[in-house]
């Protein structure tokens, strides 16, 4: 377990770097473009290639590819695994290449449909420019999944860093200095996306070549390829439901006004920070492990590792959600209120972040629960529950966008994911009785108690800062850089006092990482 925690720590650390760079990227973009038409159009345009990327790359393909690759590696060794990778990458090149050409042709002709507001044509033009990113990131997803199966977690965790660096340099460097118009700066930002996508594909390819992969086109359809396609079919539909859900929400936001899409995107990015830093890191490390246990028929160990993964996710994400909700306004003000992002934007975005935070623990749990279904090659059940979530979210979004505006869209997605989480866990426990929460409920109770204590401290501290002699940016900085660390320490102390399950594993990891180093020196 300590080795697994070390892998999670490495992935989390690199993901922290990626998310920090992502915040720099978003802050820079909003400072230059504000929340107006141009950045909202970019957010909407970039959502479409990302939708297909998650469908064909990081979604159903990866979920179907990992357990099948585990089987191939077990049966035929590295040679067989690399051969299967060649087949998957070859088909990705063909399928995504055709999709990119067709999409670019279609969106470049958007003005043949007259009568729309200018921001819709701008979004279509940017979609045509950004669509090649789809092919590169889908291939990168297959390469990174292979590296994870071979217990290489560092290089895949670096993947989003290349994208963020390329976008920051293209916009903050060349775009800011060389472009004289807002459209020119936007084109530089799009160029950064494409350069970043190429790096995301090239770096893991280089690592795989170094460990023995020899890439070549191979469009033969083997039994393993057929198995991947069979597993992908329902998973593709399920992923499509979720991603179309996200995309429709972005379109709803884009239709409200010029700023809603930008505000929702930025708030969602902040909510994804704890999810990406820890929940996805846990899922990334745990998924190949539980897939291996499932392939061996060792469902007892699979359930044990699944619950340990859930425990780690909840220990981090429940207090993180509470902190984001309670300190949403100072966090938004410090991170984003610069340049063209004004105080009115902060007041509009803070409630969105608080509402997103309520759903954050549930999004985190769904991520791992879905992988548990995929590990036993059940891709049908997640599809059915994703369809239910889609219907709930779509119906509520359609109604609440006119009643509450942008907050209504966030509330709709939060309600939908809470319902989806509850139903997925119930179905998983029915299919595999060992996957019940069991003693995990005791852990959740302790986490909730510690989170409540922390929340009271955060709320009291923030009110004291607001009513004291310190005001404005100084109070915001104290809330983030003093109040948050103190509250986290208080939360950890309460958990330790309550003898939270799994604390011996953290102690063993600490001794391995730090005391081992001291003895070596």
Residue pairs with C-beta under 8 A, 6 or more apart in sequence:
1 308
1 505
1 508
2 505
2 508
2 509
2 512
4 285
4 286
4 289
4 305
5 312
5 505
5 506
5 509
6 509
6 512
6 513
7 151
7 153
7 285
8 278
8 281
8 282
8 285
8 312
9 509
10 153
10 154
10 157
11 153
11 154
11 157
11 281
11 284
11 285
12 277
12 278
12 281
14 154
14 157
14 158
14 161
15 157
15 160
15 276
15 277
15 278
15 280
15 281
16 277
17 161
18 157
18 158
18 160
18 161
18 164
18 276
19 272
19 273
19 276
19 277
21 161
21 164
21 165
21 168
22 160
22 164
22 269
23 269
23 270
23 273
23 335
24 164
24 168
25 164
25 167
25 168
25 171
26 266
26 269
26 336
27 335
27 336
27 338
28 168
28 171
28 172
29 39
29 42
29 167
29 171
29 189
30 39
30 262
30 266
30 336
30 338
30 339
30 340
30 341
30 345
31 336
31 338
31 339
31 340
31 341
32 171
32 176
32 185
32 339
32 340
33 39
33 42
33 182
33 185
33 186
33 262
33 340
34 262
34 339
34 340
34 341
34 342
34 345
35 258
35 259
35 262
35 263
35 340
35 341
35 345
36 258
36 259
36 262
36 340
37 118
37 119
37 122
37 258
38 122
38 182
38 183
38 186
39 262
40 119
40 253
40 254
40 258
40 259
40 260
40 261
40 262
41 119
41 122
41 123
41 126
41 254
42 126
42 186
42 189
42 190
43 250
43 261
43 262
43 265
44 123
44 250
44 251
44 254
44 261
45 123
45 124
45 125
45 126
45 127
45 129
45 130
46 126
46 130
46 193
47 246
47 247
47 250
48 103
48 127
48 130
48 131
48 247
49 127
49 130
49 131
49 133
49 134
49 137
51 243
51 244
51 246
51 247
52 96
52 99
52 134
52 138
52 243
53 133
53 134
53 137
53 138
53 141
54 239
54 242
54 243
55 236
55 239
55 240
55 243
56 92
56 95
56 96
56 134
56 138
56 236
57 92
57 137
57 138
57 139
57 140
57 141
57 142
58 137
58 141
59 235
59 236
59 239
59 242
59 243
60 231
60 232
60 235
60 236
60 238
60 239
60 379
61 88
61 92
61 138
61 141
61 142
61 228
61 232
62 141
62 142
62 145
63 231
63 232
63 235
63 370
63 371
63 374
63 379
64 227
64 228
64 229
64 231
64 232
64 235
64 374
64 379
65 88
65 142
65 145
65 228
66 145
66 148
66 149
66 287
66 288
66 291
66 374
67 231
67 291
67 294
67 295
67 374
67 375
67 377
68 84
68 224
68 227
68 228
68 231
69 81
69 84
69 85
69 145
69 146
69 149
70 149
70 288
70 291
70 292
70 295
71 224
71 295
72 80
72 81
72 84
72 224
73 80
73 81
73 149
74 295
76 83
78 212
81 146
81 149
81 150
82 208
82 212
82 213
82 214
83 218
84 222
84 224
84 225
85 142
85 143
85 146
85 208
85 213
86 215
86 216
86 217
86 218
87 218
87 219
87 220
87 221
87 222
87 224
87 225
88 142
88 225
88 228
89 139
89 142
89 143
89 215
90 217
90 218
90 219
91 219
91 225
92 135
92 138
92 139
92 142
93 135
93 139
93 217
94 219
96 134
96 135
96 138
96 139
97 135
99 131
99 134
99 135
100 131
100 132
100 134
100 135
103 127
103 128
103 131
103 134
104 128
104 131
104 132
107 124
107 125
107 127
107 128
107 131
108 124
108 125
108 128
110 120
110 121
110 124
110 125
111 121
119 254
119 258
120 254
123 254
126 186
126 190
129 187
129 190
130 190
130 193
130 194
132 194
132 197
133 193
133 194
133 197
136 194
136 197
136 198
136 200
136 201
137 197
137 200
137 201
139 201
140 159
140 197
140 200
140 201
140 204
143 201
143 204
143 205
143 208
144 155
144 156
144 159
144 204
145 156
146 204
146 208
146 213
147 153
147 155
147 156
147 204
147 207
147 208
148 156
148 284
148 287
148 288
149 288
150 211
151 288
152 207
152 211
153 284
153 285
155 203
155 204
155 207
156 204
156 284
157 281
157 284
158 203
159 200
159 203
159 204
160 200
162 196
162 199
162 200
162 203
163 193
163 196
163 197
163 199
163 200
164 196
165 196
166 192
166 193
166 195
166 196
166 199
167 189
167 192
167 193
167 196
168 192
169 192
170 188
170 189
170 191
170 192
170 195
171 185
171 188
171 189
171 192
174 188
175 184
175 185
175 187
175 188
175 189
175 192
176 185
178 184
178 188
179 185
179 187
179 188
205 213
205 215
209 215
231 374
231 377
231 379
232 379
233 379
234 379
234 380
234 383
235 374
235 379
235 382
235 383
237 383
238 379
238 382
238 383
238 384
238 386
238 387
239 386
241 383
241 386
241 387
241 389
241 390
242 386
242 389
242 390
244 390
245 389
245 390
245 393
245 394
245 413
245 416
248 394
248 397
249 264
249 393
249 397
249 409
249 412
249 413
250 261
250 264
250 265
252 397
252 398
252 401
252 409
253 260
253 261
253 263
253 264
253 401
253 406
253 409
254 260
254 261
255 401
256 401
256 405
256 406
259 345
259 348
260 405
260 406
263 345
263 348
263 349
263 352
263 406
264 352
264 406
264 409
264 410
266 336
266 349
267 332
267 349
267 352
267 353
267 356
267 410
268 356
270 324
270 331
270 332
270 335
270 353
270 356
271 324
271 353
271 356
271 357
271 359
271 360
271 363
274 316
274 317
274 320
274 321
274 324
274 360
274 364
275 317
275 360
275 363
275 364
275 367
278 312
278 313
278 316
278 317
278 364
279 313
279 316
279 317
279 363
279 364
279 367
279 368
280 367
282 309
282 312
282 313
282 368
283 309
283 313
283 367
283 368
283 371
286 305
286 306
286 308
286 309
286 368
286 371
287 368
287 371
287 374
287 375
289 305
290 302
290 305
290 306
290 309
290 371
290 372
290 375
291 371
291 374
291 375
293 299
293 301
293 302
293 305
293 375
294 302
294 375
294 376
294 377
299 432
299 434
300 434
302 372
302 375
302 432
302 434
302 435
303 432
303 434
303 435
306 368
306 372
306 435
307 435
307 437
307 438
307 440
308 502
308 505
309 368
310 365
310 368
310 437
310 440
311 440
311 443
311 501
311 502
312 502
313 361
313 364
313 365
313 368
314 361
314 364
314 365
314 443
314 444
314 447
315 443
315 447
315 495
315 500
315 502
317 360
317 361
317 364
318 361
318 447
318 448
318 451
319 447
319 450
319 451
319 454
319 488
319 491
320 357
320 360
321 357
321 358
321 360
321 361
322 357
322 451
322 454
322 455
322 458
323 454
323 458
323 484
323 487
324 331
324 353
324 354
324 356
324 357
324 360
325 353
325 354
325 357
325 358
326 354
326 455
326 458
326 459
326 462
327 458
327 462
327 479
327 480
327 483
327 484
328 350
328 351
328 353
328 354
328 357
329 346
329 347
329 350
330 462
330 475
330 476
330 479
330 480
331 353
331 480
332 346
332 349
332 350
332 353
333 343
333 346
333 473
333 476
334 473
334 476
334 477
334 480
336 345
336 346
336 349
337 343
337 345
337 346
348 406
351 407
352 406
352 407
352 410
355 407
355 410
355 411
355 414
356 410
356 414
358 414
359 410
359 413
359 414
359 417
359 418
362 414
362 417
362 418
362 420
362 421
363 417
365 421
365 425
366 417
366 420
366 421
366 424
369 421
369 424
369 425
369 428
370 382
370 424
372 428
372 435
373 379
373 381
373 382
373 424
373 428
373 431
374 382
376 431
376 432
378 431
381 424
381 427
381 428
381 431
382 424
385 420
385 423
385 424
385 427
386 420
388 419
388 420
388 423
389 416
389 417
389 419
389 420
390 416
392 412
392 415
392 416
392 419
393 412
393 413
393 415
393 416
395 412
396 408
396 411
396 412
396 415
396 416
397 408
397 409
397 412
397 413
399 408
400 407
400 408
400 409
400 411
400 412
401 408
401 409
402 408
404 411
425 437
428 435
429 435
429 436
429 437
437 444
439 501
442 501
443 500
443 501
443 502
446 495
446 498
446 500
446 501
447 495
447 500
449 494
449 498
450 491
450 494
450 495
450 498
450 500
451 491
453 490
453 491
453 494
454 487
454 488
454 490
454 491
454 494
457 486
457 487
457 490
458 483
458 484
458 487
461 479
461 483
461 486
461 487
462 479
462 483
465 475
465 478
465 479
465 483
466 475
468 475
470 478
495 503
496 503
